[in-house]
Amino acid sequence: GSEMCIRDSYNTIASCNALLERVDNITLENASEEKDKAAIISEAKALKALCYFNLLRLFAPAYDKNPQADGIVLKDELGLAFPKRSSIETCTTTIRTLLTEAAAVENNPDKNGWLSQTAVYYLLAELELYAGQYGQAVTYAEKVLEKATDDMFTENGYGRLWETASCKERIFAFYTSKSFYAGIQFDATNGDYFALNPAITYGDDDIRQAYNVYLFEMDGKSRNLMGKYNKWNKESKSIQYINVMRYAGAYFIAAEAYSRQTGQEGKAIEKMNEYLEACQATPMEDDLTGTDLIEAIHKEKQKEFAGEGVLYFDLKRLHSGGLSRLSQWGDREDTKIKVDDYRWCFPIPRSEYKYNENITQNEGWPLNR
């Protein structure tokens, strides 16, 4: 898994590098083509930044543990055959520069599979939250939310996120011609390998429940299985987009970033409740502060993004508690992966360090040259 992730990401980065190197040689006919060229350059930089950011969060420790620790290899200099891993801080600065340059271009494509200016602001908000620059994270998240409209958070709006057509509720999504989540199904009659965490529950009126939970009888009882793409698979409906960024996420980034700034707790709760009320969910208590407030925001985020592949990044970034491995049906904790467990950092695959003496393996994993 980690080998494929690295290979696919670096192949994409190489394609972006090739495009960015050659794009200035293109002869342009008119102003409209000038605009298209600027959009292509912006999207190539944003895609490269997204690949770097995902690799950094998978393979390096959390930013606040030690910004000088090994991050990832930055493959910009084509002539350098055996580069070292750059520090987490250097990687973050590189990603920030790419995104800041990309954000300078006004680019609003029609389809969800292209990295718009709004997607770039979203990535900047997420990057600054990751790096602990909370004021900046708020600024960028609020810029994204300027584009949010009330109809995105109705039942119809929420439902469109899982359907095949491009929709304004998504900011960016990967296009796919295959199903997604299909591997978690054991079989059609016996259900799935994974159920929804029993700690995730929704109020009766919460519009998200219909899409986030799939009721299924397993072992003689009605169980809560993952909804979203899994629900669509079970109902034999196709999907075309895998959501990577959506407007809900900007609410959570803004709320957490506010909650970490002195005197801004009220703003964090207000931002969170603006979203929860739109979803007809139970609002947060308005007297929360400190760790209680941050935990409440993350509990809501868990409900919002269950099964979408974003919560691992938060758990690793926050390192606020171990990761419980629950028994079947979640009625007890079998083991706990502690906060300082080496497995939070994915192993550097052998293909990366086999011919490069300068590459270090992550702590705890074997180095088999």
Secondary structure in CASP SS format (residue, H / E / C, confidence):
PFRMAT SS
TARGET T0000
AUTHOR 0000-0000-0000
METHOD secondary structure of the structure
MODEL  1
G C 1.00
S H 1.00
E H 1.00
M H 1.00
C H 1.00
I H 1.00
R H 1.00
D H 1.00
S H 1.00
Y H 1.00
N H 1.00
T H 1.00
I H 1.00
A H 1.00
S H 1.00
C H 1.00
N H 1.00
A H 1.00
L H 1.00
L H 1.00
E H 1.00
R H 1.00
V H 1.00
D H 1.00
N H 1.00
I C 1.00
T C 1.00
L C 1.00
E C 1.00
N C 1.00
A H 1.00
S H 1.00
E H 1.00
E H 1.00
K H 1.00
D H 1.00
K H 1.00
A H 1.00
A H 1.00
I H 1.00
I H 1.00
S H 1.00
E H 1.00
A H 1.00
K H 1.00
A H 1.00
L H 1.00
K H 1.00
A H 1.00
L H 1.00
C H 1.00
Y H 1.00
F H 1.00
N H 1.00
L H 1.00
L H 1.00
R H 1.00
L H 1.00
F H 1.00
A C 1.00
P C 1.00
A C 1.00
Y H 1.00
D H 1.00
K H 1.00
N C 1.00
P C 1.00
Q C 1.00
A C 1.00
D E 1.00
G C 1.00
I C 1.00
V C 1.00
L C 1.00
K C 1.00
D C 1.00
E C 1.00
L C 1.00
G C 1.00
L C 1.00
A C 1.00
F C 1.00
P C 1.00
K C 1.00
R C 1.00
S C 1.00
S E 1.00
I H 1.00
E H 1.00
T H 1.00
C H 1.00
T H 1.00
T H 1.00
T H 1.00
I H 1.00
R H 1.00
T H 1.00
L H 1.00
L H 1.00
T H 1.00
E H 1.00
A H 1.00
A H 1.00
A C 1.00
V C 1.00
E C 1.00
N C 1.00
N C 1.00
P C 1.00
D C 1.00
K C 1.00
N C 1.00
G C 1.00
W C 1.00
L C 1.00
S C 1.00
Q H 1.00
T H 1.00
A H 1.00
V H 1.00
Y H 1.00
Y H 1.00
L H 1.00
L H 1.00
A H 1.00
E H 1.00
L H 1.00
E H 1.00
L H 1.00
Y H 1.00
A C 1.00
G C 1.00
Q C 1.00
Y H 1.00
G H 1.00
Q H 1.00
A H 1.00
V H 1.00
T H 1.00
Y H 1.00
A H 1.00
E H 1.00
K H 1.00
V H 1.00
L H 1.00
E C 1.00
K C 1.00
A C 1.00
T C 1.00
D H 1.00
D H 1.00
M H 1.00
F H 1.00
T C 1.00
E H 1.00
N H 1.00
G H 1.00
Y H 1.00
G H 1.00
R H 1.00
L C 1.00
W C 1.00
E C 1.00
T C 1.00
A C 1.00
S C 1.00
C C 1.00
K C 1.00
E C 1.00
R E 1.00
I E 1.00
F E 1.00
A E 1.00
F E 1.00
Y E 1.00
T C 1.00
S C 1.00
K C 1.00
S C 1.00
F C 1.00
Y C 1.00
A H 1.00
G H 1.00
I H 1.00
Q E 1.00
F E 1.00
D E 1.00
A C 1.00
T C 1.00
N C 1.00
G E 1.00
D E 1.00
Y C 1.00
F C 1.00
A C 1.00
L C 1.00
N C 1.00
P C 1.00
A C 1.00
I C 1.00
T C 1.00
Y C 1.00
G C 1.00
D C 1.00
D C 1.00
D C 1.00
I C 1.00
R C 1.00
Q H 1.00
A H 1.00
Y H 1.00
N H 1.00
V E 1.00
Y E 1.00
L E 1.00
F E 1.00
E E 1.00
M E 1.00
D C 1.00
G C 1.00
K E 1.00
S E 1.00
R E 1.00
N E 1.00
L E 1.00
M E 1.00
G C 1.00
K C 1.00
Y H 1.00
N H 1.00
K H 1.00
W H 1.00
N H 1.00
K H 1.00
E C 1.00
S C 1.00
K C 1.00
S C 1.00
I C 1.00
Q C 1.00
Y E 1.00
I E 1.00
N E 1.00
V E 1.00
M E 1.00
R E 1.00
Y H 1.00
A H 1.00
G H 1.00
A H 1.00
Y H 1.00
F H 1.00
I H 1.00
A H 1.00
A H 1.00
E H 1.00
A H 1.00
Y H 1.00
S H 1.00
R C 1.00
Q C 1.00
T C 1.00
G C 1.00
Q C 1.00
E H 1.00
G H 1.00
K H 1.00
A H 1.00
I H 1.00
E H 1.00
K H 1.00
M H 1.00
N H 1.00
E H 1.00
Y H 1.00
L H 1.00
E H 1.00
A H 1.00
C C 1.00
Q C 1.00
A C 1.00
T C 1.00
P C 1.00
M C 1.00
E C 1.00
D C 1.00
D C 1.00
L C 1.00
T C 1.00
G H 1.00
T H 1.00
D H 1.00
L H 1.00
I H 1.00
E H 1.00
A H 1.00
I H 1.00
H H 1.00
K H 1.00
E H 1.00
K H 1.00
Q H 1.00
K H 1.00
E H 1.00
F H 1.00
A C 1.00
G C 1.00
E C 1.00
G C 1.00
V C 1.00
L H 1.00
Y H 1.00
F H 1.00
D H 1.00
L H 1.00
K H 1.00
R H 1.00
L H 1.00
H C 1.00
S C 1.00
G C 1.00
G C 1.00
L E 1.00
S E 1.00
R E 1.00
L E 1.00
S C 1.00
Q H 1.00
W H 1.00
G H 1.00
D C 1.00
R C 1.00
E E 1.00
D E 1.00
T E 1.00
K E 1.00
I E 1.00
K C 1.00
V C 1.00
D C 1.00
D C 1.00
Y H 1.00
R H 1.00
W H 1.00
C C 1.00
F C 1.00
P C 1.00
I C 1.00
P C 1.00
R H 1.00
S H 1.00
E H 1.00
Y H 1.00
K C 1.00
Y C 1.00
N C 1.00
E C 1.00
N C 1.00
I C 1.00
T C 1.00
Q C 1.00
N C 1.00
E C 1.00
G C 1.00
W C 1.00
P C 1.00
L C 1.00
N C 1.00
R C 1.00
END
